[in-house]
Each structure stands twice: as structure tokens, then as C-alpha cells.
Amino acid sequence: MFPLRLLALIFVSSATVDPSPEEKKKKKEEDDDDDDEEEEKNRYDLMFRRGDLLEVPRTLFTHFGIYLGGGRVAHFIPDILPVVSTNQLRIKQMVTNTRLILGVLAKCGSVRVDSVEDFAYGADIIINPMDKMCSCAALQGEDVARRAEKLLGDVAYSLLWYNCEHFVMYCRYGTVMSFQTFQVTPHRKPPGSARR
């Protein structure tokens, strides 16, 4: 029992010592960084509403996510790392192209939450573009965000049958479809139609 009291005494007494000028300066910088992060989150909350569908153009495709508020976006990406590692720190890091490609090949992915900056990756963000194209009415923003939050975690991924666009369409409109995959899959005739 004595060593525990001694340790407690050391920690309590060291906690009451005034910090050095260097420590004070470092603490002030950390507080300023926290303030900057908070301002950034508030800035995004002014630009987007919880439940907004966000679209960012990429080189070969378009990526989609759902804004959750506080500068956070839920999005579905192919990712091999959750299958081969349990290290949550590594899994939460920015997803590399290698991780994406291996995730597509292995047909595994995850719905994850990233900052708006990490989600956009420097691209311009388009807000709710599908509202004009989809025949279904958008659900309420809170319902959309809750759907996205419920789906967080590992999910089977398919480039053609269940990708990020299918995910956001389900969350926002209650339908699972992708306009992008319509462009690359052959159009099939309805059953019973005559073939020539």
C-alpha cells in the first residue's frame, strides 16, 4: 500500500507545480489549434446541413458521402486493411490507392467517418446533386444521417452492385441504385421482350 500512496503523492504534488514558460507556450498553441479545429467544424456546419449528400469528382469516377455535422462525412470505400488488421489506428488513417484497389479486388470495404477535407481530397464539393435526378423524394436530414451512422463498419463492396453511390442513395432516398454503374453495365431488355 505504501508504494501506491507514494506514487499518488508524487503525482498530486507534481500536478500542482506551475508549468514552465515553454509548457505554457505549448499549452497555448494546443488551445489555439483546438480553437482553429472548432472554427473549421463550425464553418462546415454553415455550408452543409446534417444529412446532405456530398459529391466530389475524381479522375475516373465520382465519390459520394453523407454529411453528419461537425465537419464529418460518412462514406463507403473499398478497403482491404480492416480484413487483414485489427489495428484501429492504422485503419483510421487516410486510405491509400493500394488499399482501395485491394479492397475492390477483395470485394471488401467499410463505411467510415472522415473529415470533410479528407473526404474531398482537394476536390470541389457538390451538395445534393441527386435531388434533381432522383424520382424519389429525399428523406429528412436527421433520418439520412442516422441511416448512415447505423451502417458504419465493414461491408461487402462491389464496384457495380454496391458502392459509395448505392450507399448514399439508400441513406438519402431509401433506394439502392447507382447512376454511374448504369453507364458501364450493358442495358438489358426486360424479361419477356422479343429478341432479334
N, C-alpha and C positions, 0 to 999 in steps of 0.2 A: 504494500500500500504506500509505503514511503516514496518509491520512485515516481509513482503517479502524482503524488502531492508536489514533489519537487518539479516535475515537468509542468504541472499546472501553474505553479508559482513562477517559473521561468517564462511561460507563455503570457501569463497575465501581466507580469511586470514589463516584459518587452513590448506588449501591446500598448502600454501607457506612455512609452518613451516618445518624445516629439520626433517626427521624421526629419531627416537631414534636408538641406535645401535641394539637393539633387532628387531625393524622393518626392518632395513637394512638387517640383517641376514635372517629374514623370507622372505623378497623380493628376496634375492639372491638364497635361497633354492627353491622358487617357479619358478624362472627363470631357475635354473638348472633342475628342474623336467620337465618344458616345453621343454628344450633342449633334455632331455632324450626321451620324447614322440616323438619329431620330428625325432630323430635318429632312433627310433623304426619304425616309419612310413616309413622312407627312406629305412630302411633295408628290409621291406616287398616289397617295390616298386622295389628293386633289385632282389628279389626272384620270384615275381609274376608280370604278366602283367595285365593291366586293361582288364577285360573280361575273365580271366582264370576261368575254372571250378575247384573248390576245393572240394576234397572228404576227409572226416575223418571217420575212422571206429569207431563204437560204439559197445557196448556189443552185442546187438541183431540185429542191422541194421547198415547201412552206412548213414551218413549225408552229404548233398551237399550244396554248396553255390557258388556265383559268386563274384570274387574279383573286387572291384570298384576302388582301388587305395587308397593311403594314409593310409594303414593299416586297411581298412574297407571291410567287406564282407556282401553282401545281401544274406539272406537265408530265407526259408519259414519254419515256425514251427507251430505246433498246439499250441494254446494259448487261454485260457478262459478269461484272465484278460481284454482285450480290450472290451469284451462283457459286463462285469459287472462293469467296472470302466472307468471314464474319466480322472483319474489322470495320466497324461503323465509321471511324474517322476517314479511312480510305474510300469507303463507299460514298460518303457525303462530299468528297472533293469533286471539283469540276470534271465532267465526263470527257475523256479524250476520244478522238476519232477511232482509235483502235478499240476502245471499249464499246463504242457504238456499233462498229462493223461486226465485231464478235458477237454482240448482243443480237443483231439482225440474223446472223448465221445460226446462232444457237436458239433463236426464237424466244428469247427471254428479255424482259425489260422491267422497268419499275416506274410507278407513279411517284414522283418526288417533289419536294418543295425547294425552290431556289430563289435567290434574289431576282428582282426584275433585271438587273444588269447581267447576271449570269444567264438568265433565260434568253434575253435579247441578243447577247453576244455581239453588241455593237450595231445591230440592225435597227431600222425604224420599226416601231410597233404600230400595228393597225388594230383598232378597237372595234369589236363586234361586227366584223365584216359579213358574217354568215346571216345576220338578222335580215339582210336584204335578199339573200339567196334561198334560205330555207323556208319551206312551206309551213313548218311548224312554228308556233309562237314560242318565244323564249320564256323559260321559267323565271321566277323571281330570283334576284341576285343572291339572296341568302340561301335559297334552296340549291342553286347551282353550286355555290361554294361548298355547301355541306356534302353534296354528292361527290365533289372532287376530293374532299377530305376523307370521306369514307373509303375511297378507292386507293388511298396511299399504300405503297408497299409493292412487293413483287407481283408481276402479272405476266402471263404469256403474251409475247409480242409477235405480230405478223405485219410485215410491210404492206401487204394488200388487204388483210381482213381485220386487223385490229391494231391501229397505230395511234399517234397523238391526235389526229383529226377525229377518228372514231370516239376517242375518249372525251374530247371537248363537246362533240355533238351530243353524246349521251348526257353529259353533265348539264348542258345548257338547253337542249331541246327534247331530251328523252328519246332520241332516236340514234341508232348506231350506224353511221354512214360516213363515207369519205368522198368528196368531190375529186380529190387528187387521184384516187385509185380508179375512178371511172375513166380517167384519161388514159390509163395504161392497161386496163383489163379489156379483153375483147367483149364487145356488146353481144349478148346472147339474145336470141329470139325467144319470146315467151313460149312455154310448153303448149303443144298442140298447133303451132303455126306451121304452115306448109314450108317445106324445104325444096329448093330448086337445085 
